[in-house]
Amino acid sequence: INIDVRSHTDSRANDAYNMALSGRRAKSTVDYLISKGISKTRLTSKGYGESQLVNHCSNGVPCTKAEHQLNRRSEFIVELKK
């Protein structure tokens, strides 16, 4: 299998910071998976910052902490190798 790690942030910091943060989060996740024995050749990653929010909590929109938390995530896309 191949695993694509896609990391995201909420919209509370500026866009550039969030993009860099999500990139670090994705890299950290990949590093952890490698430390657990998953081959680096099976892993890809990318940070998306706040570009793919799962709710309405974009820049300037008042939201609760719980609503912002939904956007702070890493997704794992698993593909079967053929």
C-alpha positions in Angstrom: 0.0 0.0 0.0 1.0 3.7 -0.4 -0.1 6.3 2.1 -0.6 10.0 1.2 -0.6 12.2 4.4 -2.6 15.5 3.9 -2.4 17.9 6.9 -4.6 20.9 7.5 -4.9 23.8 9.9 -7.7 26.1 11.2 -7.9 29.7 10.0 -6.8 31.5 13.1 -3.3 32.4 12.1 -2.3 34.1 8.8 -2.4 32.1 5.6 1.4 31.8 5.1 1.9 30.6 8.7 -0.8 28.0 8.4 0.6 26.7 5.1 4.1 26.2 6.7 2.5 24.7 9.9 0.6 22.1 7.9 3.7 21.2 6.0 5.6 20.6 9.2 2.7 18.6 10.6 2.6 16.4 7.4 6.4 15.9 7.6 6.2 15.0 11.3 3.5 12.5 10.6 5.6 10.8 7.9 8.6 10.8 10.1 6.6 9.0 12.8 5.3 6.4 10.3 8.9 5.8 9.1 10.0 5.4 12.8 7.3 2.6 13.1 8.8 0.7 10.1 6.8 2.0 7.1 9.1 2.4 4.1 9.7 6.0 3.1 9.1 5.0 -0.5 5.5 4.2 0.3 4.8 7.6 1.8 3.9 11.1 0.4 2.8 14.2 2.2 1.5 17.7 1.7 0.4 20.5 3.8 -2.8 22.3 2.7 -3.0 25.0 5.4 -6.5 26.4 5.7 -7.4 25.9 2.0 -9.7 22.9 2.6 -11.7 23.7 5.7 -14.5 21.2 6.7 -16.8 23.9 7.9 -17.6 27.6 7.6 -14.8 28.8 9.9 -12.7 30.8 7.4 -10.8 34.0 8.1 -12.8 36.5 10.1 -15.8 34.2 10.8 -16.5 33.8 14.5 -16.3 30.1 15.6 -16.0 28.1 18.8 -12.8 26.3 19.7 -14.5 23.0 18.9 -15.4 24.2 15.4 -11.8 25.3 14.8 -10.6 22.0 16.1 -12.4 20.1 13.3 -10.2 21.8 10.7 -6.9 20.8 12.5 -6.4 17.4 11.1 -4.2 15.0 9.1 -5.9 12.7 6.6 -4.5 9.4 5.4 -5.2 8.5 1.8 -4.4 4.8 1.4 -4.0 3.3 -2.0 -3.5 -0.3 -2.9 -0.4 -0.8 -4.9 -1.1 -2.7 -8.1 
